[in-house]
Amino acid sequence: MQVSSLLIAITLATAPVQAFYLPGLAPTSFDHDDLVPLTVNRLTPAVSQHDEQIHAVVGYDYYHPAFRFCRPEKGPQWVRESLGSIIFGDRIRTSPFKIHMGRNETCKSLCASRDFDERAAKFVNTRIEQAYNINLLIDGLPGAELREDPYTHEIYASPGFPLGRVKDDGTKVLHNHWDIIVDYHRAGLRGGKYRVVGVLVAPRSDADAKYVSEDKAECGSGRELVLNENGNTPVAYTYSVYWRESATPWATRWDQYLHVEDPKIHWFSLINSTIFVVFLLGMVSTILIRALRKDIARYNRLDNINLDDLSGTSAVGEDDIQEDSGWKLVHGDIFRSPRHALLLSVFLGNGAQLFFMVGFTVLFAMLGFLSPSNRGFLTTVGLLLYTLFGFVGGYVSSRAYKTFGGENWKLNIAATPALVPGIVFTTFFLMNLFVWTKGSSGAVPLSTMLAIIGIWFVISVPLSVAGSWVGFKQPGIEPPTRVNQIPRQIPQVSRSLSLWPSILMTGVLPFCAIFVELYFIMTSLWTSKIYYMFGFLFICYGLMLLTSACTTVLLVYFMLCAEDYRWQWRAFAGAGMTGGYVFLNALGFWAMKISFGGLTGTVLYIGYSALIAFLVFLLSGTIGFFAAFVFSHRIYSSIKID
């Protein structure tokens, strides 16, 4: 046995091994003194360190004329980007920086001095006051600024560095000199290759900097540069490059950028939500196992009694028979087709499509397939998955519509891939017009818009139609009880089971499961930071699914006990109210963390927040509806109906 184990080990050790890198993740190796490209991205608003507020929501192109940044001799060239990167506003272009691997250089000039007139000075000073960040990339790594965590006092690298700063007296200072510190790691068997594993930038202001020649400048260290808003101000842009050998391997170079502020909040939120969901599941289980089992046994016992033979001494008397009330009495109406069945089926189809898209996207991200080094890849994968799951959306929509007894199948096939994507695209297009009028780099180009429309019509629509065709070929799901021809009169319900109170109470519990994680997502989204805590997000997503299902089942059970059989839309809207709370949370985030004025910023924030809330409404509403659908079928198939 020992000899055979040794032979197996030797065979495995000497066997040829083939490895591969995922797209966009292959390392780039440089020789000493090789030119290392430095690309620039758009300028983005950040959280102001002065008042902890976000003062803007739109980004600007690095080569916006007002910034007066130096350009390459042949003009800046576009760098190929993914679809998701373009949608989220990345505009990566080449730059005039000349950085050579391993060569330390101090006080290099980018170009001749640039003159800021009054208009440009006012524009740049406003951006400094709004805490805009400059974003540059070296080998895909963002230039970062060192910051201190206010909770743990840990020093971490925050992507981006400030355009300038505001002094205590309100004076705006422009950073025109950048000290670029690049960490490298030796690669290869002999260490003859070098790989970039970290980029830090320490910006400062230098009013005495002067242009000398194409690569040389004179740098001072005294006065700070203040742009004159009442005249011209000459500005010389300079930079220095310092190289440091690092023990950080290339595979873990992103770890320094992935920092969590106060991680205890995440764990506390996760544990709290888990305990809450366990308690809720126990509550629902109690109702299903104890109350429903008791009701079903009593109802089935009463159905076996010959009412003509009842006497006052019977084991089951009139008092017991009078207890035959509640959810069994609506067995002839519970599966009645809801109003606006076509719209509900379309929403269910698109909600199912979102359900699979979000689940698979978060799962892939949690497993590490969607690396932050491939910018925008997360959004691109999400869009492609939503497109491919168009078949699921069409199938669910048509099957639900057929179960509801709908007959206008052509309109269902057309509306499923058109209604919800049409609402999303129209809103996105209108928001893009506001961004375009503001002169922001976040405006999506017309070519990208046409590409999105092409993907929609060429892939998503045919798949949705195919799914609808398959769904209509299948029989509708038969209810366990027959539907009466005449609808039963609905008695007056208690105030807690009326429309709005029941919806508000049903939606608040799933929202509580994702509240804390939603705060971190909102902060990352509106400050252009890297969000990477997909493990927490995956668990929170699962907790939200369970909570939405449980609360909707409770709502429907109480409605049926009150003899109100109109559960379909109520279940969808009740669980979907989670989206309403997401929108209210966005308004609260706006009140606490955002302080920008102007019509454009307000419209963009409210518009995109409403769009996100609408998608959450569809997702959570679909989960709640199908949970209630399965629940109602199970309980009514367990009783004997004459």
C-alpha positions as CSV (number, residue, x, y, z in Angstrom):
1,M,0.0,0.0,0.0
2,Q,2.8,2.4,0.8
3,V,4.6,1.7,-2.5
4,S,1.4,2.2,-4.5
5,S,0.6,5.4,-2.7
6,L,4.2,6.6,-3.4
7,L,3.8,5.7,-7.1
8,I,0.5,7.6,-7.3
9,A,2.0,10.7,-5.7
10,I,5.0,10.6,-8.1
11,T,2.6,10.2,-11.1
12,L,0.5,13.2,-10.0
13,A,3.5,15.3,-9.3
14,T,5.1,14.7,-12.7
15,A,1.9,14.8,-14.8
16,P,1.6,17.7,-17.1
17,V,-0.8,20.3,-15.8
18,Q,-2.7,22.9,-17.8
19,A,-4.1,26.0,-16.2
20,F,-6.1,28.9,-17.5
21,Y,-7.3,32.4,-16.4
22,L,-10.8,33.7,-16.6
23,P,-11.4,36.4,-19.2
24,G,-9.9,39.7,-18.0
25,L,-7.9,38.1,-15.2
26,A,-4.7,37.2,-16.9
27,P,-1.6,38.9,-15.3
28,T,0.6,41.3,-17.3
29,S,4.3,40.9,-16.8
30,F,6.8,43.7,-17.5
31,D,10.6,43.7,-18.0
32,H,12.6,46.3,-16.2
33,D,12.3,49.8,-17.8
34,D,9.3,48.7,-19.9
35,L,6.7,51.4,-20.4
36,V,3.7,50.8,-18.1
37,P,0.5,52.3,-19.5
38,L,-1.4,54.6,-17.2
39,T,-5.0,55.3,-18.2
40,V,-7.5,57.8,-16.8
41,N,-11.1,57.4,-16.0
42,R,-13.9,59.9,-15.3
43,L,-14.0,62.2,-12.2
44,T,-16.6,61.0,-9.7
45,P,-18.2,62.5,-6.6
46,A,-17.2,61.1,-3.2
47,V,-18.2,61.5,0.4
48,S,-16.9,64.7,1.6
49,Q,-14.5,64.3,4.6
50,H,-15.5,67.7,5.8
51,D,-19.2,67.0,6.5
52,E,-19.6,63.3,5.5
53,Q,-22.1,64.3,2.8
54,I,-22.4,63.5,-0.9
55,H,-22.7,66.7,-2.9
56,A,-23.2,65.5,-6.5
57,V,-24.3,62.5,-8.4
58,V,-22.9,63.0,-12.0
59,G,-19.4,62.3,-13.1
60,Y,-17.3,64.2,-15.6
61,D,-14.9,63.1,-18.3
62,Y,-11.2,63.4,-17.4
63,Y,-10.6,65.5,-20.5
64,H,-13.5,67.9,-19.9
65,P,-12.2,71.2,-21.2
66,A,-12.7,73.0,-17.9
67,F,-10.3,70.8,-16.0
68,R,-7.4,71.7,-18.3
69,F,-5.7,68.4,-17.8
70,C,-2.8,67.6,-20.2
71,R,-3.6,65.5,-23.2
72,P,-1.4,63.0,-25.2
73,E,0.4,64.4,-28.2
74,K,-1.8,62.3,-30.6
75,G,-4.9,62.9,-28.6
76,P,-6.5,60.5,-26.0
77,Q,-7.5,57.1,-27.3
78,W,-10.5,55.2,-26.0
79,V,-9.8,51.9,-24.1
80,R,-12.2,49.1,-24.8
81,E,-14.8,48.7,-22.1
82,S,-17.5,46.2,-21.3
83,L,-21.2,47.0,-21.7
84,G,-21.8,47.3,-18.0
85,S,-18.8,49.6,-17.6
86,I,-20.2,52.0,-20.1
87,I,-23.6,51.9,-18.6
88,F,-22.2,52.8,-15.2
89,G,-20.3,55.8,-16.7
90,D,-16.7,54.6,-17.0
91,R,-14.8,56.5,-19.7
92,I,-11.3,55.1,-19.8
93,R,-8.8,56.8,-22.1
94,T,-5.1,57.0,-22.6
95,S,-2.9,59.6,-20.9
96,P,0.4,61.5,-21.4
97,F,2.0,59.9,-18.3
98,K,5.2,58.0,-19.1
99,I,5.9,55.5,-16.4
100,H,8.8,52.9,-16.7
101,M,8.9,49.7,-14.7
102,G,11.3,50.1,-11.8
103,R,12.5,53.6,-12.7
104,N,12.0,56.2,-10.0
105,E,11.5,59.7,-11.4
106,T,10.8,63.0,-9.6
107,C,9.1,66.2,-10.8
108,K,8.2,65.3,-14.3
109,S,6.0,67.6,-16.4
110,L,3.0,66.5,-18.3
111,C,2.7,69.4,-20.6
112,A,3.3,73.2,-20.8
113,S,1.4,75.4,-18.3
114,R,-2.3,75.5,-18.7
115,D,-4.2,78.8,-18.2
116,F,-7.5,78.7,-16.2
117,D,-9.8,81.5,-17.1
118,E,-12.6,82.7,-14.8
119,R,-15.2,80.3,-16.1
120,A,-12.9,77.2,-15.8
121,A,-11.7,78.3,-12.3
122,K,-15.3,78.6,-11.0
123,F,-16.2,75.2,-12.5
124,V,-13.1,73.4,-11.0
125,N,-13.6,75.2,-7.6
126,T,-17.2,73.9,-7.5
127,R,-16.0,70.4,-8.2
128,I,-13.4,70.7,-5.4
129,E,-16.1,71.9,-3.0
130,Q,-18.2,68.9,-4.0
131,A,-15.3,66.5,-3.2
132,Y,-14.7,65.1,-6.7
133,N,-12.2,62.3,-7.0
134,I,-9.7,61.7,-9.9
135,N,-9.5,58.1,-11.0
136,L,-6.5,56.6,-12.8
137,L,-5.6,53.0,-13.6
138,I,-2.2,51.2,-13.9
139,D,-2.5,47.7,-15.1
140,G,-6.2,47.7,-14.2
141,L,-5.5,48.8,-10.6
142,P,-7.1,52.1,-9.5
143,G,-4.9,54.8,-8.0
144,A,-5.9,54.9,-4.4
145,E,-5.5,57.3,-1.4
146,L,-4.6,56.0,2.0
147,R,-7.3,56.6,4.6
148,E,-8.0,55.7,8.2
149,D,-11.0,53.8,9.3
150,P,-12.8,56.0,11.9
151,Y,-14.0,52.9,13.8
152,T,-11.0,50.5,13.8
153,H,-8.3,53.1,13.0
154,E,-7.0,50.7,10.3
155,I,-5.2,52.3,7.3
156,Y,-6.7,51.2,4.0
157,A,-6.5,52.1,0.3
158,S,-9.6,54.0,-1.0
159,P,-9.8,54.0,-4.8
160,G,-9.6,57.5,-6.2
161,F,-7.9,60.6,-4.9
162,P,-9.3,64.2,-4.4
163,L,-9.1,66.8,-7.1
164,G,-8.4,69.4,-4.4
165,R,-9.3,70.3,-0.9
166,V,-11.2,72.9,1.0
167,K,-9.2,74.7,3.7
168,D,-10.7,75.7,7.1
169,D,-11.3,79.2,5.8
170,G,-13.2,78.0,2.8
171,T,-10.4,78.5,0.3
172,K,-10.3,75.9,-2.5
173,V,-6.9,74.4,-3.3
174,L,-6.2,72.5,-6.5
175,H,-3.9,69.5,-6.5
176,N,-1.6,69.8,-9.5
177,H,1.2,67.5,-8.4
178,W,0.7,63.7,-7.9
179,D,3.2,61.4,-6.2
180,I,2.5,58.0,-7.6
181,I,3.7,55.0,-5.6
182,V,3.6,51.7,-7.5
183,D,4.1,48.4,-5.7
184,Y,5.5,45.5,-7.8
185,H,6.0,41.8,-7.3
186,R,8.8,39.7,-8.9
187,A,7.4,36.9,-11.1
188,G,8.9,34.0,-12.9
189,L,11.4,31.4,-11.8
190,R,14.3,33.8,-11.7
191,G,12.3,36.9,-10.8
192,G,13.1,38.6,-14.0
193,K,9.6,39.7,-14.6
194,Y,7.6,42.3,-12.7
195,R,3.9,42.7,-12.0
196,V,2.0,45.6,-10.6
197,V,0.3,44.8,-7.3
198,G,-0.6,48.2,-5.8
199,V,-1.0,51.8,-6.8
200,L,-1.1,54.7,-4.3
201,V,-1.4,58.4,-5.1
202,A,-0.5,61.2,-2.8
203,P,-1.7,64.5,-4.4
204,R,-0.6,67.9,-3.3
205,S,-0.8,71.5,-4.4
206,D,2.2,73.4,-5.7
207,A,1.8,76.9,-6.9
208,D,5.5,77.2,-7.6
209,A,5.7,74.3,-10.1
210,K,7.0,75.4,-13.5
211,Y,7.3,73.7,-16.9
212,V,10.9,73.3,-18.0
213,S,10.9,70.8,-20.9
214,E,8.8,68.0,-22.3
215,D,9.8,65.7,-19.4
216,K,11.2,68.0,-16.8
217,A,9.7,70.5,-14.4
218,E,10.6,72.5,-11.3
219,C,8.7,71.7,-8.2
220,G,8.3,73.8,-5.2
221,S,7.0,72.9,-1.8
222,G,5.7,76.0,-0.3
223,R,2.6,77.9,-1.6
224,E,-0.6,76.1,-2.4
225,L,-2.4,76.7,-5.7
226,V,-5.6,78.6,-5.6
227,L,-7.5,79.3,-8.8
228,N,-8.4,82.9,-9.3
229,E,-12.1,83.3,-10.2
230,N,-11.5,86.9,-11.3
231,G,-8.7,86.4,-13.7
232,N,-6.3,83.9,-15.4
233,T,-4.3,81.4,-13.4
234,P,-1.3,79.5,-15.0
235,V,-1.1,75.9,-13.7
236,A,1.7,73.4,-14.3
237,Y,0.7,69.7,-13.9
238,T,3.6,67.6,-12.6
239,Y,4.1,64.1,-11.2
240,S,6.6,61.8,-9.5
241,V,6.9,58.0,-9.7
242,Y,8.3,55.8,-6.9
243,W,8.5,52.0,-7.1
244,R,8.4,49.6,-4.1
245,E,9.0,45.9,-4.1
246,S,6.1,44.1,-2.4
247,A,5.5,40.6,-1.0
248,T,1.9,40.8,-2.1
249,P,1.3,38.2,-4.9
250,W,-0.6,39.2,-8.0
251,A,-3.6,37.0,-7.1
252,T,-4.3,38.9,-3.9
253,R,-3.5,42.4,-5.1
254,W,-7.2,43.6,-4.8
255,D,-7.4,42.7,-1.1
256,Q,-6.0,46.1,-0.1
257,Y,-8.9,47.9,-1.9
258,L,-11.6,45.7,-0.4
259,H,-12.1,47.3,2.9
260,V,-15.2,47.0,5.2
261,E,-15.9,49.9,7.5
262,D,-16.9,48.4,10.9
263,P,-17.5,44.8,9.8
264,K,-19.2,44.1,13.1
265,I,-22.3,45.9,11.7
266,H,-22.5,43.3,8.9
267,W,-22.2,40.4,11.3
268,F,-24.7,41.8,13.7
269,S,-27.2,42.5,10.9
270,L,-26.7,39.0,9.5
271,I,-27.2,37.3,12.8
272,N,-30.1,39.5,13.7
273,S,-31.8,38.8,10.4
274,T,-31.2,35.1,10.6
275,I,-32.7,34.9,14.1
276,F,-35.7,36.9,12.9
277,V,-36.3,34.6,10.0
278,V,-36.0,31.5,12.1
279,F,-38.6,33.0,14.5
280,L,-40.8,33.8,11.6
281,L,-40.5,30.3,10.1
282,G,-41.4,28.9,13.5
283,M,-44.5,31.1,13.6
284,V,-45.6,30.1,10.2
285,S,-44.9,26.4,10.9
286,T,-47.0,26.6,14.1
287,I,-49.9,28.0,12.0
288,L,-49.6,25.4,9.3
289,I,-49.0,22.4,11.6
290,R,-51.3,23.1,14.5
291,A,-54.0,25.5,13.5
292,L,-54.5,24.2,9.9
293,R,-54.3,20.6,10.9
294,K,-56.9,21.1,13.5
295,D,-59.2,23.0,11.1
296,I,-58.8,20.4,8.4
297,A,-59.5,17.5,10.7
298,R,-62.7,19.3,12.0
299,Y,-63.9,20.2,8.5
300,N,-63.4,16.7,7.3
301,R,-65.2,15.3,10.3
302,L,-68.2,17.6,9.8
303,D,-68.4,16.6,6.1
304,N,-68.9,12.9,7.2
305,I,-71.8,13.8,9.6
306,N,-75.4,13.2,8.5
307,L,-77.0,16.5,9.6
308,D,-80.5,14.9,9.7
309,D,-79.4,12.5,12.4
310,L,-78.0,15.1,14.8
311,S,-79.5,15.3,18.3
312,G,-78.8,17.3,21.3
313,T,-76.7,14.5,22.8
314,S,-74.7,14.0,19.7
315,A,-70.9,14.0,20.0
316,V,-70.8,16.8,17.4
317,G,-73.6,19.3,17.9
318,E,-74.9,22.4,16.4
319,D,-72.2,24.5,18.2
320,D,-69.5,22.5,16.5
321,I,-71.2,22.9,13.1
322,Q,-71.4,26.6,13.6
323,E,-67.6,26.7,13.9
324,D,-67.5,25.7,10.2
325,S,-66.6,29.2,9.1
326,G,-63.5,31.0,7.8
327,W,-61.2,29.8,5.1
328,K,-63.2,26.7,4.1
329,L,-66.3,28.8,3.3
330,V,-64.5,30.5,0.4
331,H,-63.4,27.3,-1.3
332,G,-65.7,28.1,-4.2
333,D,-64.1,31.5,-4.8
334,I,-60.5,31.2,-3.7
335,F,-59.3,30.2,-7.2
336,R,-61.5,32.8,-9.0
337,S,-59.5,34.6,-11.7
338,P,-58.2,37.9,-10.4
339,R,-58.9,41.3,-11.9
340,H,-56.4,42.4,-14.5
341,A,-55.1,38.9,-14.9
342,L,-53.1,39.8,-17.9
343,L,-51.1,42.5,-16.1
344,L,-50.5,40.2,-13.1
345,S,-49.2,37.4,-15.3
346,V,-46.8,39.8,-17.1
347,F,-45.5,41.0,-13.8
348,L,-45.1,37.4,-12.6
349,G,-43.2,36.4,-15.7
350,N,-40.8,39.4,-15.4
351,G,-40.5,38.8,-11.7
352,A,-39.4,35.2,-12.2
353,Q,-36.9,36.4,-14.8
354,L,-35.5,38.8,-12.2
355,F,-35.4,36.1,-9.6
356,F,-33.2,33.8,-11.6
357,M,-31.0,36.7,-12.9
358,V,-30.3,38.1,-9.4
359,G,-29.8,34.7,-7.9
360,F,-27.3,33.5,-10.5
361,T,-25.5,36.8,-10.6
362,V,-25.0,37.1,-6.9
363,L,-23.9,33.4,-6.8
364,F,-21.3,33.8,-9.5
365,A,-20.0,37.0,-7.8
366,M,-19.8,35.2,-4.4
367,L,-17.8,32.3,-6.0
368,G,-15.3,34.8,-7.4
369,F,-16.1,34.6,-11.1
370,L,-16.9,38.3,-11.4
371,S,-13.6,39.9,-10.4
372,P,-13.5,43.7,-9.8
373,S,-10.4,43.8,-12.1
374,N,-12.8,43.3,-15.0
375,R,-14.7,46.6,-14.7
376,G,-18.4,46.5,-15.3
377,F,-18.4,42.7,-15.7
378,L,-20.9,42.2,-13.0
379,T,-23.5,44.5,-14.7
380,T,-22.7,42.9,-18.1
381,V,-23.3,39.4,-16.7
382,G,-26.5,40.5,-15.1
383,L,-27.9,42.0,-18.3
384,L,-27.0,38.9,-20.3
385,L,-28.5,36.6,-17.7
386,Y,-31.7,38.6,-17.7
387,T,-31.8,38.3,-21.5
388,L,-31.2,34.6,-21.5
389,F,-33.8,34.0,-18.8
390,G,-36.4,35.6,-21.1
391,F,-37.5,32.1,-21.9
392,V,-38.3,31.6,-18.2
393,G,-40.2,34.9,-18.1
394,G,-42.3,34.0,-21.1
395,Y,-43.1,30.5,-19.8
396,V,-44.1,31.7,-16.3
397,S,-46.2,34.5,-17.7
398,S,-48.1,32.3,-20.2
399,R,-48.6,29.5,-17.7
400,A,-50.0,31.9,-15.1
401,Y,-52.2,33.6,-17.6
402,K,-53.6,30.2,-18.7
403,T,-54.2,29.2,-15.1
404,F,-56.1,32.4,-14.6
405,G,-58.3,31.5,-17.5
406,G,-57.1,34.3,-19.8
407,E,-57.9,34.1,-23.5
408,N,-56.0,37.0,-25.0
409,W,-52.9,35.0,-25.5
410,K,-51.5,37.1,-28.3
411,L,-51.4,40.2,-26.1
412,N,-49.8,38.2,-23.3
413,I,-47.0,37.0,-25.6
414,A,-46.4,40.6,-26.8
415,A,-46.6,42.3,-23.4
416,T,-44.3,39.9,-21.5
417,P,-41.0,41.0,-23.2
418,A,-42.2,44.5,-23.9
419,L,-44.0,46.1,-20.9
420,V,-41.5,45.9,-18.0
421,P,-38.3,46.2,-20.2
422,G,-40.0,49.1,-22.0
423,I,-40.7,50.9,-18.7
424,V,-37.1,50.3,-17.6
425,F,-35.6,51.4,-20.9
426,T,-37.8,54.5,-21.2
427,T,-36.9,55.6,-17.6
428,F,-33.2,55.0,-18.3
429,F,-33.4,56.9,-21.6
430,L,-35.1,59.9,-19.9
431,M,-32.5,59.9,-17.1
432,N,-29.7,59.7,-19.7
433,L,-31.1,62.9,-21.4
434,F,-30.7,64.8,-18.1
435,V,-27.1,63.5,-17.8
436,W,-26.4,64.5,-21.4
437,T,-27.7,68.0,-20.9
438,K,-25.5,68.4,-17.8
439,G,-22.4,67.5,-19.9
440,S,-21.6,64.5,-17.8
441,S,-19.4,61.6,-18.9
442,G,-22.1,59.3,-17.5
443,A,-24.3,59.9,-20.5
444,V,-24.6,56.5,-22.3
445,P,-23.6,56.9,-26.0
446,L,-26.2,56.3,-28.7
447,S,-24.2,53.3,-30.0
448,T,-24.6,51.6,-26.6
449,M,-28.3,52.4,-26.5
450,L,-28.7,50.8,-29.9
451,A,-26.7,47.7,-28.7
452,I,-29.0,47.3,-25.7
453,I,-32.0,47.6,-28.0
454,G,-30.4,45.0,-30.4
455,I,-29.8,42.6,-27.5
456,W,-33.4,43.1,-26.4
457,F,-35.0,42.4,-29.7
458,V,-32.6,39.8,-31.1
459,I,-32.2,37.6,-28.0
460,S,-34.6,38.5,-25.2
461,V,-37.8,38.8,-27.3
462,P,-37.4,35.6,-29.3
463,L,-36.6,33.7,-26.1
464,S,-39.6,35.1,-24.3
465,V,-41.9,34.3,-27.3
466,A,-40.6,30.7,-27.3
467,G,-41.2,30.4,-23.6
468,S,-44.7,31.7,-24.0
469,W,-45.4,29.3,-26.8
470,V,-44.2,26.4,-24.6
471,G,-46.2,27.6,-21.7
472,F,-49.5,27.9,-23.7
473,K,-48.9,24.4,-24.9
474,Q,-49.0,23.2,-21.3
475,P,-52.3,22.8,-19.5
476,G,-53.2,25.3,-16.9
477,I,-52.7,24.3,-13.2
478,E,-56.0,22.9,-12.1
479,P,-57.4,24.2,-8.8
480,P,-58.3,21.5,-6.1
481,T,-61.8,23.0,-5.8
482,R,-64.4,24.2,-8.3
483,V,-65.2,27.8,-8.7
484,N,-68.7,29.0,-8.1
485,Q,-70.5,30.9,-10.9
486,I,-71.7,33.6,-8.5
487,P,-69.1,35.3,-6.4
488,R,-69.6,35.1,-2.7
489,Q,-70.2,38.3,-0.8
490,I,-67.2,39.4,1.3
491,P,-67.9,40.5,4.8
492,Q,-66.4,43.6,6.3
493,V,-62.9,42.9,7.5
494,S,-61.0,44.3,10.4
495,R,-58.9,47.5,10.0
496,S,-55.6,45.5,10.1
497,L,-56.7,43.4,7.2
498,S,-57.8,46.3,5.0
499,L,-55.8,47.1,1.9
500,W,-53.1,49.5,3.0
501,P,-52.4,48.3,6.6
502,S,-52.0,44.7,5.4
503,I,-49.7,45.6,2.6
504,L,-47.5,47.9,4.7
505,M,-47.2,45.3,7.4
506,T,-46.4,42.5,4.9
507,G,-43.6,44.4,3.1
508,V,-41.8,45.8,6.1
509,L,-40.5,42.5,7.4
510,P,-38.5,41.4,4.2
511,F,-37.1,45.0,4.1
512,C,-35.8,44.6,7.6
513,A,-33.8,41.6,6.4
514,I,-31.9,43.6,3.8
515,F,-31.8,47.1,5.5
516,V,-28.2,47.2,6.6
517,E,-26.8,45.7,3.4
518,L,-28.9,48.1,1.4
519,Y,-27.1,51.0,3.1
520,F,-23.7,49.7,1.9
521,I,-25.0,49.1,-1.6
522,M,-26.4,52.7,-1.8
523,T,-23.1,54.2,-0.6
524,S,-21.1,52.2,-3.1
525,L,-23.6,53.0,-5.9
526,W,-23.7,56.8,-5.4
527,T,-20.0,57.3,-4.6
528,S,-18.6,55.0,-7.4
529,K,-16.9,52.7,-4.8
530,I,-16.2,49.0,-5.2
531,Y,-18.9,46.7,-3.7
532,Y,-17.7,43.2,-3.1
533,M,-19.4,41.8,-0.1
534,F,-21.3,39.3,-2.1
535,G,-21.3,36.6,0.5
536,F,-23.3,38.8,2.8
537,L,-25.5,39.8,-0.1
538,F,-26.2,36.2,-1.1
539,I,-27.3,35.4,2.5
540,C,-29.4,38.5,2.7
541,Y,-31.0,37.7,-0.6
542,G,-32.0,34.2,0.7
543,L,-33.3,35.7,4.0
544,M,-35.4,38.2,2.0
545,L,-36.9,35.3,-0.1
546,L,-37.8,33.3,3.0
547,T,-39.2,36.4,4.8
548,S,-41.3,37.4,1.8
549,A,-42.7,33.9,1.4
550,C,-43.6,33.6,5.1
551,T,-45.2,37.0,5.6
552,T,-47.3,36.5,2.5
553,V,-48.5,33.1,3.6
554,L,-49.5,34.7,6.9
555,L,-51.3,37.5,5.2
556,V,-53.3,35.2,2.9
557,Y,-54.2,32.8,5.8
558,F,-55.6,35.7,7.8
559,M,-57.5,37.0,4.8
560,L,-59.1,33.6,4.1
561,C,-60.1,33.3,7.7
562,A,-61.8,36.6,7.3
563,E,-63.6,35.1,4.2
564,D,-61.8,37.5,1.8
565,Y,-60.8,35.5,-1.2
566,R,-59.2,38.3,-3.2
567,W,-55.7,37.2,-2.4
568,Q,-53.8,37.2,-5.7
569,W,-53.1,40.9,-6.1
570,R,-52.9,41.4,-2.3
571,A,-50.2,38.7,-2.0
572,F,-48.2,40.3,-4.9
573,A,-48.6,43.8,-3.6
574,G,-47.9,42.9,0.0
575,A,-44.6,41.2,-0.7
576,G,-43.9,43.8,-3.4
577,M,-44.2,46.6,-0.8
578,T,-40.6,45.7,0.0
579,G,-39.8,47.8,-3.1
580,G,-41.8,50.7,-1.7
581,Y,-39.7,50.6,1.5
582,V,-36.5,50.5,-0.6
583,F,-37.7,53.7,-2.2
584,L,-38.5,55.3,1.2
585,N,-35.1,54.2,2.4
586,A,-33.5,55.9,-0.6
587,L,-35.3,59.1,0.3
588,G,-34.0,58.7,3.9
589,F,-30.5,58.2,2.5
590,W,-31.0,61.3,0.5
591,A,-32.0,63.3,3.6
592,M,-29.1,62.0,5.7
593,K,-26.1,61.5,3.3
594,I,-26.8,63.7,0.2
595,S,-26.9,67.4,0.1
596,F,-26.9,68.5,-3.5
597,G,-29.1,71.1,-5.2
598,G,-30.3,71.6,-8.7
599,L,-32.9,69.9,-10.8
600,T,-30.6,67.4,-12.6
601,G,-29.3,65.8,-9.4
602,T,-32.7,65.5,-7.9
603,V,-34.3,64.0,-11.0
604,L,-31.4,61.5,-11.4
605,Y,-31.5,60.4,-7.8
606,I,-35.3,60.0,-7.5
607,G,-35.6,58.5,-11.0
608,Y,-33.0,55.8,-10.5
609,S,-34.2,55.1,-7.0
610,A,-37.7,54.6,-8.2
611,L,-36.5,52.3,-11.0
612,I,-34.6,50.1,-8.5
613,A,-37.6,50.1,-6.2
614,F,-39.9,49.0,-9.1
615,L,-37.6,46.1,-9.9
616,V,-37.5,45.0,-6.2
617,F,-41.3,45.3,-6.2
618,L,-41.6,42.8,-9.1
619,L,-39.0,40.5,-7.6
620,S,-40.4,40.3,-4.1
621,G,-44.0,40.4,-5.3
622,T,-43.4,37.4,-7.5
623,I,-41.9,35.5,-4.5
624,G,-44.8,36.3,-2.3
625,F,-47.4,35.4,-4.9
626,F,-46.0,31.9,-5.7
627,A,-45.6,31.2,-1.9
628,A,-49.3,32.1,-1.4
629,F,-50.2,30.1,-4.5
630,V,-48.6,26.9,-3.3
631,F,-50.0,27.5,0.2
632,S,-53.6,27.9,-1.0
633,H,-53.4,24.8,-3.2
634,R,-52.0,22.7,-0.4
635,I,-54.6,23.6,2.2
636,Y,-57.6,23.3,-0.1
637,S,-56.4,20.0,-1.5
638,S,-56.4,18.6,2.0
639,I,-60.1,19.0,2.8
640,K,-63.1,17.2,1.5
641,I,-65.5,19.4,-0.5
642,D,-69.0,18.2,-1.4
